[in-house]
C-alpha cells in the first residue's frame, strides 16, 4: 500500500463518515447505529493515520516504507492509555 493508497482510503472513510452523519440528520439512521458505525470508522481512520506515520518515519530513517504494517485496533487505540 502506497502513501497515495492510504490517503485515498482516508478520504473514503471520511466521506463515509459524512454520509453517516447526513443519514442520521435525515432520520434514516438511529443514534445507536450511528454511534456504532462512527466508532468503527474512527478505528479504521486511526489505523490508516498510524500506518501513514510509520511509513513516513521509515522514510526519514532511510528504511523502506513498504515494511510498515497495519497495527491492530487494540494497539492503535491503546496509544494514549
N, CA and C atoms as an extended XYZ file, in Angstrom:
243
Properties=species:S:1:pos:R:3:atomname:S:1:resname:S:1:resid:I:1 pbc="F F F"
N         0.849       -1.174        0.000 N   UNK     1
C         0.000        0.000        0.000 CA  UNK     1
C         0.894        1.235        0.000 C   UNK     1
N         0.692        2.102       -0.978 N   UNK     2
C         1.498        3.322       -1.065 CA  UNK     2
C         0.878        4.436       -0.212 C   UNK     2
N         1.633        5.515       -0.076 N   UNK     3
C         1.114        6.655        0.673 CA  UNK     3
C        -0.160        7.181        0.018 C   UNK     3
N        -0.169        7.221       -1.297 N   UNK     4
C        -1.366        7.686       -2.008 CA  UNK     4
C        -2.555        6.758       -1.772 C   UNK     4
N        -2.287        5.445       -1.710 N   UNK     5
C        -3.354        4.483       -1.408 CA  UNK     5
C        -3.943        4.753       -0.022 C   UNK     5
N        -3.078        5.003        0.928 N   UNK     6
C        -3.522        5.256        2.311 CA  UNK     6
C        -4.323        6.551        2.367 C   UNK     6
N        -3.818        7.593        1.727 N   UNK     7
C        -4.543        8.862        1.708 CA  UNK     7
C        -5.898        8.720        1.012 C   UNK     7
N        -5.947        7.916       -0.032 N   UNK     8
C        -7.209        7.648       -0.711 CA  UNK     8
C        -8.190        6.928        0.198 C   UNK     8
N        -7.679        5.958        0.959 N   UNK     9
C        -8.529        5.229        1.900 CA  UNK     9
C        -9.050        6.158        2.996 C   UNK     9
N        -8.187        7.048        3.478 N   UNK    10
C        -8.607        8.024        4.487 CA  UNK    10
C        -9.741        8.882        3.932 C   UNK    10
N        -9.601        9.327        2.691 N   UNK    11
C       -10.649       10.142        2.074 CA  UNK    11
C       -11.951        9.357        1.984 C   UNK    11
N       -11.880        8.094        1.588 N   UNK    12
C       -13.081        7.251        1.512 CA  UNK    12
C       -13.765        7.144        2.869 C   UNK    12
N       -12.974        6.917        3.903 N   UNK    13
C       -13.531        6.776        5.246 CA  UNK    13
C       -14.168        8.069        5.738 C   UNK    13
N       -13.523        9.195        5.459 N   UNK    14
C       -14.075       10.496        5.859 CA  UNK    14
C       -15.375       10.762        5.092 C   UNK    14
N       -15.391       10.448        3.804 N   UNK    15
C       -16.619       10.610        3.017 CA  UNK    15
C       -17.737        9.738        3.585 C   UNK    15
N       -17.384        8.526        3.976 N   UNK    16
C       -18.370        7.616        4.565 CA  UNK    16
C       -18.889        8.183        5.889 C   UNK    16
N       -17.994        8.758        6.664 N   UNK    17
C       -18.394        9.377        7.931 CA  UNK    17
C       -19.401       10.495        7.684 C   UNK    17
N       -19.121       11.337        6.693 N   UNK    18
C       -20.036       12.432        6.371 CA  UNK    18
C       -21.396       11.900        5.935 C   UNK    18
N       -21.403       10.831        5.156 N   UNK    19
C       -22.660       10.239        4.711 CA  UNK    19
C       -23.452        9.671        5.892 C   UNK    19
N       -22.763        9.017        6.817 N   UNK    20
C       -23.452        8.503        8.007 CA  UNK    20
C       -24.106        9.635        8.796 C   UNK    20
N       -23.381       10.717        8.961 N   UNK    21
C       -23.928       11.859        9.706 CA  UNK    21
C       -25.132       12.460        8.970 C   UNK    21
N       -25.048       12.506        7.648 N   UNK    22
C       -26.168       13.029        6.863 CA  UNK    22
C       -27.385       12.115        6.991 C   UNK    22
N       -27.161       10.809        6.962 N   UNK    23
C       -28.261        9.860        7.123 CA  UNK    23
C       -28.919       10.029        8.488 C   UNK    23
N       -28.101       10.221        9.503 N   UNK    24
C       -28.633       10.414       10.857 CA  UNK    24
C       -29.440       11.700       10.928 C   UNK    24
N       -28.952       12.747       10.308 N   UNK    25
C       -29.654       14.031       10.304 CA  UNK    25
C       -31.011       13.910        9.602 C   UNK    25
N       -31.046       13.115        8.550 N   UNK    26
C       -32.300       12.920        7.813 CA  UNK    26
C       -33.230       11.921        8.500 C   UNK    26
N       -32.775       11.347        9.596 N   UNK    27
C       -33.597       10.380       10.320 CA  UNK    27
C       -33.582        8.991        9.727 C   UNK    27
N       -32.637        8.729        8.853 N   UNK    28
C       -32.536        7.427        8.190 CA  UNK    28
C       -31.711        6.423        8.995 C   UNK    28
N       -31.106        6.904       10.068 N   UNK    29
C       -30.211        6.068       10.865 CA  UNK    29
C       -30.456        6.375       12.334 C   UNK    29
N       -30.683        5.329       13.109 N   UNK    30
C       -30.928        5.569       14.532 CA  UNK    30
C       -29.609        5.923       15.236 C   UNK    30
N       -29.704        6.662       16.336 N   UNK    31
C       -28.494        7.141       17.030 CA  UNK    31
C       -27.542        6.020       17.469 C   UNK    31
N       -28.083        4.901       17.918 N   UNK    32
C       -27.217        3.806       18.371 CA  UNK    32
C       -26.393        3.252       17.216 C   UNK    32
N       -27.031        3.038       16.074 N   UNK    33
C       -26.327        2.532       14.893 CA  UNK    33
C       -25.311        3.552       14.411 C   UNK    33
N       -25.689        4.821       14.439 N   UNK    34
C       -24.768        5.879       14.030 CA  UNK    34
C       -23.511        5.854       14.897 C   UNK    34
N       -23.676        5.802       16.213 N   UNK    35
C       -22.517        5.782       17.126 CA  UNK    35
C       -21.639        4.568       16.870 C   UNK    35
N       -22.267        3.413       16.663 N   UNK    36
C       -21.505        2.182       16.434 CA  UNK    36
C       -20.686        2.281       15.145 C   UNK    36
N       -21.328        2.723       14.087 N   UNK    37
C       -20.618        2.832       12.797 CA  UNK    37
C       -19.540        3.901       12.829 C   UNK    37
N       -19.831        5.009       13.490 N   UNK    38
C       -18.814        6.064       13.602 CA  UNK    38
C       -17.614        5.583       14.415 C   UNK    38
N       -17.860        4.809       15.454 N   UNK    39
C       -16.757        4.268       16.257 CA  UNK    39
C       -15.898        3.331       15.414 C   UNK    39
N       -16.534        2.512       14.587 N   UNK    40
C       -15.788        1.604       13.706 CA  UNK    40
C       -14.953        2.397       12.709 C   UNK    40
N       -15.547        3.438       12.136 N   UNK    41
C       -14.814        4.284       11.197 CA  UNK    41
C       -13.626        4.966       11.869 C   UNK    41
N       -13.829        5.426       13.086 N   UNK    42
C       -12.752        6.096       13.818 CA  UNK    42
C       -11.551        5.174       14.007 C   UNK    42
N       -11.812        3.930       14.328 N   UNK    43
C       -10.718        2.968       14.497 CA  UNK    43
C        -9.991        2.758       13.175 C   UNK    43
N       -10.741        2.597       12.092 N   UNK    44
C       -10.115        2.401       10.784 CA  UNK    44
C        -9.297        3.622       10.382 C   UNK    44
N        -9.815        4.813       10.677 N   UNK    45
C        -9.056        6.032       10.380 CA  UNK    45
C        -7.777        6.092       11.207 C   UNK    45
N        -7.878        5.757       12.474 N   UNK    46
C        -6.688        5.745       13.333 CA  UNK    46
C        -5.638        4.771       12.802 C   UNK    46
N        -6.079        3.622       12.329 N   UNK    47
C        -5.139        2.647       11.771 CA  UNK    47
C        -4.467        3.196       10.510 C   UNK    47
N        -5.232        3.873        9.670 N   UNK    48
C        -4.663        4.450        8.451 CA  UNK    48
C        -3.643        5.534        8.781 C   UNK    48
N        -4.010        6.441        9.704 N   UNK    49
C        -3.077        7.500       10.084 CA  UNK    49
C        -1.821        6.922       10.720 C   UNK    49
N        -1.971        5.881       11.523 N   UNK    50
C        -0.824        5.233       12.149 CA  UNK    50
C         0.093        4.637       11.084 C   UNK    50
N        -0.494        3.959       10.103 N   UNK    51
C         0.302        3.367        9.032 CA  UNK    51
C         1.031        4.447        8.238 C   UNK    51
N         0.359        5.543        7.979 N   UNK    52
C         0.985        6.647        7.255 CA  UNK    52
C         2.164        7.217        8.042 C   UNK    52
N         1.981        7.400        9.359 N   UNK    53
C         3.089        7.891       10.196 CA  UNK    53
C         4.249        6.909       10.215 C   UNK    53
N         3.932        5.612       10.284 N   UNK    54
C         5.000        4.600       10.255 CA  UNK    54
C         5.804        4.695        8.960 C   UNK    54
N         5.100        4.783        7.844 N   UNK    55
C         5.779        4.859        6.542 CA  UNK    55
C         6.686        6.088        6.478 C   UNK    55
N         6.171        7.226        6.928 N   UNK    56
C         6.959        8.461        6.872 CA  UNK    56
C         8.156        8.395        7.811 C   UNK    56
N         7.997        7.781        8.964 N   UNK    57
C         9.120        7.618        9.895 CA  UNK    57
C        10.188        6.711        9.281 C   UNK    57
N         9.768        5.668        8.613 N   UNK    58
C        10.729        4.759        7.978 CA  UNK    58
C        11.504        5.488        6.879 C   UNK    58
N        10.822        6.309        6.113 N   UNK    59
C        11.488        7.083        5.065 CA  UNK    59
C        12.518        8.021        5.695 C   UNK    59
N        12.132        8.691        6.775 N   UNK    60
C        13.050        9.611        7.463 CA  UNK    60
C        14.298        8.896        7.965 C   UNK    60
N        14.147        7.624        8.363 N   UNK    61
C        15.286        6.849        8.861 CA  UNK    61
C        16.080        6.200        7.731 C   UNK    61
N        15.585        6.295        6.513 N   UNK    62
C        16.260        5.667        5.385 CA  UNK    62
C        15.855        4.219        5.190 C   UNK    62
N        14.798        3.786        5.866 N   UNK    63
C        14.300        2.419        5.733 CA  UNK    63
C        13.188        2.374        4.687 C   UNK    63
N        12.847        1.186        4.283 N   UNK    64
C        11.780        1.000        3.300 CA  UNK    64
C        10.413        1.247        3.928 C   UNK    64
N         9.629        2.130        3.359 N   UNK    65
C         8.284        2.365        3.895 CA  UNK    65
C         7.374        1.154        3.701 C   UNK    65
N         7.727        0.297        2.769 N   UNK    66
C         6.900       -0.878        2.490 CA  UNK    66
C         6.937       -1.905        3.615 C   UNK    66
N         7.862       -1.748        4.557 N   UNK    67
C         7.928       -2.668        5.698 CA  UNK    67
C         6.955       -2.281        6.818 C   UNK    67
N         6.315       -1.122        6.694 N   UNK    68
C         5.329       -0.699        7.697 CA  UNK    68
C         4.115       -1.610        7.595 C   UNK    68
N         3.521       -1.898        8.735 N   UNK    69
C         2.361       -2.784        8.772 CA  UNK    69
C         1.230       -2.147        9.561 C   UNK    69
N         0.019       -2.526        9.189 N   UNK    70
C        -1.154       -2.034        9.907 CA  UNK    70
C        -1.152       -2.646       11.301 C   UNK    70
N        -1.227       -1.791       12.309 N   UNK    71
C        -1.319       -2.272       13.683 CA  UNK    71
C        -2.763       -2.627       14.008 C   UNK    71
N        -2.931       -3.489       14.975 N   UNK    72
C        -4.264       -3.904       15.379 CA  UNK    72
C        -5.028       -2.715       15.960 C   UNK    72
N        -6.338       -2.837       15.941 N   UNK    73
C        -7.182       -1.789       16.524 CA  UNK    73
C        -6.840       -1.601       17.995 C   UNK    73
N        -6.629       -2.701       18.695 N   UNK    74
C        -6.315       -2.624       20.122 CA  UNK    74
C        -5.027       -1.830       20.349 C   UNK    74
N        -4.017       -2.086       19.530 N   UNK    75
C        -2.745       -1.387       19.702 CA  UNK    75
C        -2.888        0.100       19.368 C   UNK    75
N        -3.515        0.394       18.266 N   UNK    76
C        -3.651        1.795       17.835 CA  UNK    76
C        -4.513        2.587       18.818 C   UNK    76
N        -5.575        1.990       19.298 N   UNK    77
C        -6.468        2.689       20.225 CA  UNK    77
C        -5.871        2.770       21.642 C   UNK    77
N        -4.850        1.979       21.916 N   UNK    78
C        -4.240        1.981       23.228 CA  UNK    78
C        -3.065        2.919       23.386 C   UNK    78
N        -2.706        3.659       22.338 N   UNK    79
C        -1.544        4.532       22.415 CA  UNK    79
C        -1.652        5.592       23.500 C   UNK    79
N        -2.822        6.117       23.721 N   UNK    80
C        -2.971        7.214       24.676 CA  UNK    80
C        -3.209        6.719       26.104 C   UNK    80
N        -3.337        5.448       26.294 N   UNK    81
C        -3.631        4.929       27.632 CA  UNK    81
C        -2.364        4.630       28.392 C   UNK    81
